[in-house]
């Protein structure tokens, strides 16, 4: 799901076949329509938003995986939509962490970068010195100036 044109371009660059613009359609309804009502094998909340997390649960098929890599910074609880979760019996797996799979998975991802199979540099839209770390975090929070990912130079 993406509404920002530059981010949509990047998603296509990195292999997305379909991009759902949540400002134009209800993303849950559209994803379920696209999957014939079955849902997706895997959904990722990379934002840490309650509504995104709930949407991930709603569009993931039984036996599928919801990966929560987002940082939920507000509230005391993350709510799970009970019916979409199959009232606890939907066999929907919720995985958390920035890199599920730990050291081994991170090593595999780094090898993809080292061998040139994946080039993450198109995601880098801004560069900051380490002394400007607070400015970089603020830009990520406000999403101003077309930021996607800042690069912090040590």
PAZAPA-4460 file (N, C-alpha, C; in steps of 0.05 Angstrom, whole numbers, plus 32768, in hexadecimal, padded with zeros to 4 digits):
% residues 154
    n_x    n_y    n_z   ca_x   ca_y   ca_z    c_x    c_y    c_z   seq   type   mol
   8011   7FE9   8000   8000   8000   8000   8012   8019   8000     1      X     A
   800C   802B   7FEE   801C   8043   7FED   800C   8058   7FDD     2      X     A
   800F   8071   7FE6   8001   8087   7FD9   8015   809B   7FCD     3      X     A
   802D   809B   7FD6   8041   80AF   7FCC   804E   80A4   7FB2     4      X     A
   804B   80B4   7F9C   8055   80AB   7F82   8072   80A1   7F82     5      X     A
   8084   80AF   7F8F   80A0   80A7   7F8F   80A4   808C   7F9D     6      X     A
   8095   8088   7FB2   8096   806E   7FC0   808A   8058   7FAF     7      X     A
   8075   805E   7F9F   8069   804B   7F8D   807D   8043   7F78     8      X     A
   808C   8056   7F6D   80A1   8051   7F5A   80B6   803E   7F65     9      X     A
   80BE   8043   7F7E   80D2   8032   7F8B   80C7   8016   7F90    10      X     A
   80AE   8014   7F97   80A2   7FFA   7F9B   80A3   7FEA   7F81    11      X     A
   809D   7FF6   7F6B   809F   7FE9   7F51   80BC   7FE2   7F4A    12      X     A
   80CE   7FF4   7F50   80EA   7FEF   7F4B   80F4   7FD6   7F5A    13      X     A
   80EA   7FD2   7F72   80F2   7FBB   7F82   80E0   7FA3   7F7F    14      X     A
   80CE   7FA3   7F6A   80C0   7F8B   7F63   80A3   7F8A   7F69    15      X     A
   8096   7F9F   7F73   807A   7F9E   7F78   806A   7F9B   7F5E    16      X     A
   8057   7F89   7F5E   8046   7F85   7F47   802E   7F97   7F48    17      X     A
   8023   7F9A   7F60   800B   7FAA   7F64   800F   7FBC   7F7C    18      X     A
   8007   7FD5   7F79   8009   7FE8   7F8E   7FEC   7FF3   7F94    19      X     A
   7FE4   7FF0   7FAD   7FCA   7FFA   7FB5   7FCD   8015   7FC2    20      X     A
   7FC1   8029   7FB6   7FC1   8045   7FC0   7FAA   8048   7FD3    21      X     A
   7FB1   8049   7FED   7F9C   804A   8002   7F8D   8064   8003    22      X     A
   7F96   8078   7FF3   7F86   8091   7FF1   7F70   808F   7FDC    23      X     A
   7F72   807B   7FCC   7F5E   8078   7FB6   7F4A   8061   7FBB    24      X     A
   7F53   804C   7FC9   7F42   8035   7FCE   7F46   802B   7FEB    25      X     A
   7F32   801D   7FF5   7F36   8010   800F   7F4A   7FF9   800C    26      X     A
   7F61   7FFB   8018   7F76   7FE7   8013   7F6E   7FCA   801A    27      X     A
   7F60   7FC7   8030   7F57   7FAC   8038   7F45   7FA0   8023    28      X     A
   7F31   7FAF   801B   7F1E   7FA6   8007   7F2C   7FA0   7FEC    29      X     A
   7F3F   7FB1   7FE4   7F4D   7FAE   7FCB   7F5F   7F95   7FCB    30      X     A
   7F6D   7F91   7FE1   7F7F   7F7A   7FE3   7F6F   7F60   7FE3    31      X     A
   7F59   7F60   7FF2   7F48   7F48   7FF2   7F3C   7F43   7FD6    32      X     A
   7F35   7F59   7FC8   7F2A   7F56   7FAD   7F40   7F4A   7F9B    33      X     A
   7F58   7F54   7F9D   7F6E   7F4B   7F8B   7F75   7F2E   7F90    34      X     A
   7F71   7F24   7FA9   7F78   7F09   7FB0   7F5F   7EF6   7FB0    35      X     A
   7F4A   7F00   7FA4   7F32   7EEF   7FA2   7F26   7EE9   7FBE    36      X     A
   7F2B   7EFB   7FD1   7F20   7EF7   7FEC   7F31   7EE6   7FFE    37      X     A
   7F47   7EDA   7FF3   7F57   7EC8   8002   7F6B   7ED6   8015    38      X     A
   7F74   7EED   800D   7F89   7EFB   801D   7FA5   7EF4   8014    39      X     A
   7FB8   7F02   801F   7FD4   7EFF   8017   7FE3   7EEC   802A    40      X     A
   7FF9   7EE1   8020   8009   7ECF   8030   8017   7EDE   8046    41      X     A
   801F   7EF7   8040   802F   7F06   8054   8028   7F24   8051    42      X     A
   8025   7F31   8067   8021   7F4E   8067   8034   7F5A   807B    43      X     A
   803F   7F72   8075   8053   7F7E   8086   804A   7F9A   808F    44      X     A
   804A   7F9F   80A9   8046   7FB9   80B3   8062   7FC4   80B9    45      X     A
   806B   7FD6   80A7   8086   7FE2   80AA   8084   7FFE   80B7    46      X     A
   806B   8006   80BE   8066   8021   80C8   8064   8021   80E6    47      X     A
   8055   800E   80F1   804F   800E   810E   8036   801D   8114    48      X     A
   8022   801A   8102   8009   8028   8104   7FF3   8014   810B    49      X     A
   7FE1   801B   811E   7FCC   8009   8125   7FBB   8002   810D    50      X     A
   7FB3   8015   80FD   7FA2   8010   80E6   7FB1   7FFE   80D1    51      X     A
   7FCA   8002   80CD   7FDA   7FF1   80BB   7FDB   7FD5   80C6    52      X     A
   7FE1   7FD2   80E0   7FE3   7FB8   80EC   7FC8   7FA9   80E9    53      X     A
   7FB2   7FB6   80EF   7F98   7FAA   80EC   7F93   7FA2   80CF    54      X     A
   7F9A   7FB3   80BC   7F96   7FAC   80A0   7FA6   7F93   8098    55      X     A
   7FBF   7F91   80A3   7FCF   7F7A   809D   7FC1   7F60   80A7    56      X     A
   7FB6   7F61   80BF   7FA8   7F4A   80CA   7F90   7F43   80B8    57      X     A
   7F82   7F58   80AF   7F6A   7F53   809F   7F6F   7F48   8084    58      X     A
   7F86   7F4E   8078   7F8C   7F45   805C   7F9D   7F2C   805B    59      X     A
   7FA6   7F22   8072   7FB7   7F0A   8072   7FA6   7EF1   8074    60      X     A
   7FAC   7EDE   8063   7F9C   7EC5   8061   7FA2   7EB4   807A    61      X     A
   7F90   7EA1   8080   7F96   7E8E   8096   7FB0   7E7F   808F    62      X     A
   7FC1   7E7D   80A3   7FDB   7E70   809F   7FF1   7E84   8096    63      X     A
   7FE9   7E9D   8090   7FFC   7EB1   8087   800A   7EBE   809E    64      X     A
   801C   7ED1   8096   802D   7EDF   80AA   802A   7EFD   80A8    65      X     A
   8026   7F09   80BF   8026   7F26   80C2   8041   7F2D   80CE    66      X     A
   8052   7F3B   80BF   806C   7F44   80CA   8069   7F60   80D3    67      X     A
   806F   7F65   80EC   806D   7F7F   80F8   8089   7F8A   80FC    68      X     A
   8093   7F9A   80E9   80AE   7FA6   80EC   80AC   7FC3   80F4    69      X     A
   8093   7FCD   80F7   808F   7FE9   80FE   8091   7FEE   811C    70      X     A
   8097   8006   8123   809A   800E   813F   8080   801B   8148    71      X     A
   8071   800E   8159   8058   8018   8164   805E   802B   817B    72      X     A
   805F   8045   8176   8068   8058   818A   8051   8064   819B    73      X     A
   8038   805E   8194   8022   806A   81A3   8010   8054   81AF    74      X     A
   8005   805B   81C7   7FF3   8049   81D4   8000   8033   81E4    75      X     A
   7FF0   8026   81F5   7FF9   8011   8205   7FF5   7FF5   81F9    76      X     A
   7FE4   7FF4   81E4   7FDE   7FDA   81D8   7FDD   7FDC   81BA    77      X     A
   7FE3   7FC6   81AD   7FDE   7FC3   8190   7FC6   7FB0   818E    78      X     A
   7FB1   7FB9   8183   7F98   7FAA   8182   7F98   7F97   8169    79      X     A
   7F8D   7F80   816D   7F8A   7F6C   8157   7F6C   7F6A   8151    80      X     A
   7F64   7F6F   8137   7F48   7F6C   8131   7F3F   7F4E   8134    81      X     A
   7F2F   7F49   8148   7F28   7F2E   8151   7F1D   7F1C   813B    82      X     A
   7F09   7F26   812C   7EFD   7F15   8117   7F10   7F0F   8100    83      X     A
   7F1F   7F24   80F8   7F32   7F20   80E2   7F49   7F0D   80EA    84      X     A
   7F4E   7F0C   8104   7F62   7EFA   810F   7F57   7EDE   8113    85      X     A
   7F3E   7EDA   810B   7F32   7EC0   810E   7F2C   7EBA   812B    86      X     A
   7F25   7ECE   813B   7F21   7ECD   8158   7F38   7EBC   8166    87      X     A
   7F50   7EC0   815B   7F67   7EB2   8166   7F6C   7E97   815A    88      X     A
   7F5B   7E8E   8148   7F5E   7E74   813C   7F64   7E75   811E    89      X     A
   7F6C   7E8C   8114   7F70   7E90   80F7   7F8B   7E87   80ED    90      X     A
   7F9C   7E7C   80FE   7FB7   7E73   80F7   7FC6   7E89   80E8    91      X     A
   7FC3   7EA2   80F2   7FD2   7EB8   80E7   7FEA   7EBE   80FA    92      X     A
   8001   7EBC   80EF   801A   7EBF   80FF   8022   7EDC   80FF    93      X     A
   8028   7EE7   8116   8032   7F02   8119   804F   7F01   8122    94      X     A
   8060   7F0C   8111   807D   7F0D   8116   8085   7F29   811B    95      X     A
   8096   7F2E   812E   809F   7F49   8134   80BE   7F4B   8131    96      X     A
   80C7   7F63   812F   80E4   7F68   812E   80EC   7F75   8113    97      X     A
   8102   7F83   8114   810B   7F90   80FC   8115   7F7D   80E7    98      X     A
   8120   7F67   80F0   8129   7F53   80DD   8122   7F37   80E7    99      X     A
   8108   7F2F   80E3   8101   7F14   80EC   8113   7EFF   80E1   100      X     A
   811B   7EED   80F1   812E   7ED8   80E8   814A   7EDD   80F3   101      X     A
   814D   7EF4   8100   8166   7EFA   810F   817E   7EFD   80FD   102      X     A
   8195   7EF5   8108   81AF   7EF9   80FC   81B1   7EEC   80E1   103      X     A
   81A6   7ED4   80DE   81A8   7EC5   80C5   819A   7ED4   80AE   104      X     A
   8182   7EDD   80B4   8173   7EEB   809F   8180   7F05   8098   105      X     A
   818A   7F14   80AC   8198   7F2D   80A7   81B1   7F27   8096   106      X     A
   81BF   7F12   809C   81D7   7F0B   808C   81D0   7F05   806F   107      X     A
   81B9   7EF8   806A   81B0   7EF3   804F   81A9   7F0D   8041   108      X     A
   819C   7F1F   804F   8195   7F38   8043   81AE   7F48   803C   109      X     A
   81C1   7F48   804D   81DA   7F57   8048   81E9   7F4B   8030   110      X     A
   81E8   7F30   802D   81F5   7F23   8016   81E8   7F2C   7FFC   111      X     A
   81CD   7F30   7FFC   81C0   7F39   7FE4   81CA   7F55   7FDD   112      X     A
   81CF   7F65   7FF0   81DA   7F80   7FEB   81F7   7F7E   7FE1   113      X     A
   8207   7F6E   7FEF   8223   7F6B   7FE8   8227   7F60   7FCC   114      X     A
   8216   7F4E   7FC4   8219   7F42   7FA9   820B   7F52   7F93   115      X     A
   81FF   7F69   7F9B   81F3   7F7A   7F87   81D7   7F71   7F7D   116      X     A
   81CC   7F5D   7F8A   81B1   7F53   7F82   819B   7F67   7F8A   117      X     A
   81A1   7F75   7FA0   818F   7F8A   7FA9   819F   7FA3   7FAE   118      X     A
   8195   7FB9   7FA4   81A3   7FD3   7FA9   818F   7FE5   7FB8   119      X     A
   8193   7FE9   7FD2   8181   7FF9   7FE2   8185   8017   7FDF   120      X     A
   8199   8020   7FD0   819F   803D   7FCE   8188   804D   7FC3   121      X     A
   8176   8043   7FB1   8160   8054   7FA8   814D   805D   7FBF   122      X     A
   814E   804E   7FD5   813E   8056   7FEC   8149   806D   7FFB   123      X     A
   8163   8073   7FF8   8170   8088   8007   816A   80A3   7FF9   124      X     A
   815B   80B4   8006   8153   80CD   7FFB   8162   80E5   8008   125      X     A
   816D   80E1   801F   817A   80F6   802E   8193   80EB   803C   126      X     A
   81A7   80FC   803F   81BF   80F4   804E   81C4   8108   8065   127      X     A
   81CC   80FD   807C   81D1   810E   8093   81EB   8105   80A1   128      X     A
   81F8   8118   80AD   820F   8112   80BE   8204   8107   80D8   129      X     A
   8214   80F8   80E7   820B   80ED   8100   8202   8103   8113   130      X     A
   820F   811A   8112   8207   8131   8123   81EB   813C   811C   131      X     A
   81E0   8134   8105   81C6   813D   80FC   81B1   8127   8100   132      X     A
   81B6   8114   8111   81A5   80FD   8116   8188   8106   811D   133      X     A
   8186   8119   812F   816C   8122   8138   815C   812E   8120   134      X     A
   8169   813C   810F   815C   8147   80F7   8152   8131   80E5   135      X     A
   8162   811C   80E2   815A   8105   80D1   8142   80F7   80DD   136      X     A
   8142   80F3   80F7   812B   80E6   8104   8111   80F7   8101   137      X     A
   8115   8111   8104   80FE   8123   8101   80F3   8122   80E4   138      X     A
   8104   8121   80D1   80FB   811F   80B5   80EC   8105   80B0   139      X     A
   80F6   80EF   80BC   80E8   80D5   80BA   80CC   80D7   80C7   140      X     A
   80CA   80E6   80DC   80B1   80E8   80EB   809D   80F9   80DB   141      X     A
   80A6   810F   80CF   8094   8121   80C0   808F   8118   80A3   142      X     A
   80A1   8108   8099   809F   80FF   807D   80A1   8116   8069   143      X     A
   80AE   812B   8071   80B0   8143   805F   80C6   813F   804B   144      X     A
   80C6   8151   8037   80DC   8153   8023   80E0   8139   8013   145      X     A
   80CA   8129   8010   80CC   8111   8000   80DE   80FB   800C   146      X     A
   80E2   80FC   8026   80F4   80E8   8033   80E9   80CC   8030   147      X     A
   80FB   80BA   802B   80F5   809D   802C   8106   8091   8042   148      X     A
   8121   8092   803E   8133   8089   8052   814B   809C   8053   149      X     A
   8152   80A5   806B   816A   80B5   806D   8182   80A3   8072   150      X     A
   8199   80AB   8068   81B2   809D   806D   81C1   80AE   8082   151      X     A
   81C9   80A1   8097   81D9   80AE   80AC   81F6   80A6   80A8   152      X     A
   8207   80BB   80A4   8224   80B6   809F   8233   80BA   80B9   153      X     A
   8241   80A5   80C2   8250   80A6   80DB   826B   80B1   80D6   154      X     A
***
